[in-house]
Amino acid sequence: MGKKKTKNSPKTINQWPEHERPREKLLQRGPSALSDAELLAIFIRTGVPGKTAVDVARDLIDRYGSLRELLAAAPEDLCETPGLGEAKYVQLQASLEMGRRFLAEKLKREITLGSTRETREFLQAQLRDRKNEVFCVLFLDNRHRVLVFEELFQGTLNGTAVYPREIVKRALKHNAAAVILVHNHPSGVAEPSRADELLTDRLKEALTLVDIRLLDHLVVGDGETVSFSERGLI
């Protein structure tokens, strides 16, 4: 015989009103109508004794401080968390990567590209949660459409060694007419340093020699992206 539910046993999600269940709510009203906990609960799928999947999701977000911090947590921490485990960690990471690739494809469909909102959204998704500094380049054609986005150099928490010759070589390989340089500041502060300004000048000179325009250099912080072009630094 199955165990009888006590008066105080919480309702399962299937016992909730249909318009309150995360999956049904998403189908009826779209994903933006769901809270962070409800979105996470769709991945978690099942609860633990005494808690629904939404309860587990809320506990996890409270534990890590935010959905973003939860998703950026170390694999070993998440895989050992009650309610998650290795399979669900893999699903979450796969969903994040699909989101990044969606933004990348959307970016490639743009007719022209400067320091647009779409560019910033894409770069924030790619770089803001990286623990070390990463230097990337958007290679563009003569109509400023994206040919390819490449991560060229990886560094430490405080800096990255960047080689102008390698950037020029990659630009020529892609037959690029223009480039946008990008790097992140793991500290979260997007303010360019003097070293960033000097590097930009060196790269602009190197690219000019092979008739390739440097359109911008973007510094990605935590929720903020600073444009050298908008600052009048290029």
N, C-alpha and C positions, 0 to 999 in steps of 0.2 A: 504493500500500500504506500502511496506517496504521502509525504508529510503535509499536514494541514497548515495552512497559513494562519498565523495569529492575527489578532486585530491590528497590531502595530506593524505588521509586515508591509514594507513599501510596495506600491504598485509597480509592476514592470512597465516598460515603455509601451508594450502592446496594449496595456490597459488604460493608457492615457487617451484623452479625446484625440481623434484623428488629426485635427488641425494643429495639435501641439507636438506630435511625433516628428523628430528631425527629418526623417526621409520624406514623409508625406508633406511636411511644411516646405521642404526644398522643392518638391515637384509642383506644389501649388503656387508658391510665392517666389521661387528662385533662391539661389545660394546666399545672396546678400541679406536675406531676411533672417538667417540663422546666426546665433551667437557663436563665439569662438568655441565654447564648450559643446554646443550642438553639432558644429562641423566636425570636431574631434570625435564626438560620440559615434558618428557615422562610420568612422574607421575602426573604433574600438569594438563596436557592434554588440558586445555582451558585457554585462556588469560583473560584479563580484557579490558574494553573499551579503545581502542587506543594502546593496547599492546598484542603481541602474548605470548604464553606460554613460549617461549624461552626468550623474553624480561623480563617477570615476574621472571623467574628463574635467569637471570643475576642480576636483581635488588636485589633479595633475597641473592644471594651469595655475592654481594657487601656490602649489609647491615650487614651481619654477619662476613664477612672477608674471609670465605672459605666455601666450601661444608661441610667439617668436622665440623666446628663450627656451621653451620646451623643445621646439623643433631643432634648435641649434645645440642641444645638449649632447654630451658624449654618448656614443652607442652603448657602451657598457652600463651607463646609468639607466638609460631608457629600457634596454632589454631586460634588466632585472626589476623593473618597476611593475608592481601588481597591476593587472589590467592592460598591460602592453605586451611585452615579450618581443622576441626576435622577428616573428612573422609580421606583426603590426608595425614594428619599427621600419622594416623593409618597405611596407606599403606606404608609410608616411613619407619616407625619403624619395620613393618613386614618384609620389604625387608632387613633391616639391620640384623635382627635376623636370617633370612634365610642365609645370608652371613656368619654369625658366625657359624651357624650349619653346613654349607657346609665345612668350614675350619676344624671344629671338626671331621666330618666324614672322611675328607681327611687325617687328622692326624692319625686317628685310623687305616687307611689302610696301613700306613707306616710299612715296615717290621721291621726295627729297629729305635730307636730314641735316639738321644743325643741332643746336642745343635744345631739342624739343622735349616736351613732357614725356613722350614715349621713350626717348633715349634715356632720360633720367630714371624712369620706372624700371627699364630693363637693367640698367647698370646697378641700381640699388638692389634689385633681386639677385644679381650675380655676385656682388662684392661686399655688401655692408656687414655680413655676418662672418666674413673671413677673419681668422685669428692672426694671420700674417699679412704683410703688405704684398699686394699683387699689382703688376703693371701690365696693362692690356692695350690693345689698339683696335679701333674700328677702321677697316680699310674700305674706302668708298670709290665709286666710279665717278665719271666726269659730271654726272647729274646728282651727285651726292647720295646715291642709293648704296645701301650696305652690301658690300661684296662678301665680307667675312669679319667675324669678331674673333680675335686671338688673344689668349693669355700668354705673354711672352716671357715674363720674368717673375720669379717668386722670391721673396726676401724674408726678413724677420719682422718682429713686432715694430721695429723702428725705421726700417728702410729696405730698399731694394737696389741692387746693382743693375743699371740699365745701360745697354750698349747701342748707341745710335746706328752703328754699322749694321747690326742685326735687323733693326727696324726698317732701314732703307732696303736691305736685301729682301725682306718679306713684302714690302710695298711693291717692289719691282716684280717679284714673283706673282703677285696677285694683279699686276697691271693696274694698280690703284692710281687715281688722279688726286686723291686727297685722303687725309687721315684725321682721326680724332684720337688723342691720347687719353688714357684713363688710368687712374690708380686709386686705391683706397687708403684711408687712414684708420688702422684698427683701433685707435684711441676713440674714434667716433667723431672727432673734431675735423671738419672738412677744410679748415683754413689752410691755404697753401703756405709752405715754408719757403724760405729764401733759396734753399737747395732745389725745391720744385721749380722755382722761377728760372734759375740758372740752367737746369736740365732742359727746360722747355726751349730756352734760347738756343742751346746747342742742337737740339733735335730739329728745330725750325731751320737752322742754317744747313744742317746735313740734308734735309729733305728738299730744300730749295735748290741745292746743287743738282738734283735729278728731276727738277720741275714737278715736284709733288707738294701740294698745299697742305699746310697744317691749319685745320679749321678751328681746333679747340683743344684744350687740355682740361679734363674734368677730374675733380677730386671728390671721391665718394666718402661721406661720413655716415653717421647714424641718423638717417632720415633727412640728410641735407646733402646736396651736391653743388659744389662751387665750380663755376665756369671761368676759365682764364679769359676767354673772349669777352664775356659780359663785364669782366673787371678791367678790360682794356690792357691786358697783359700780353696779348699776342698781336 
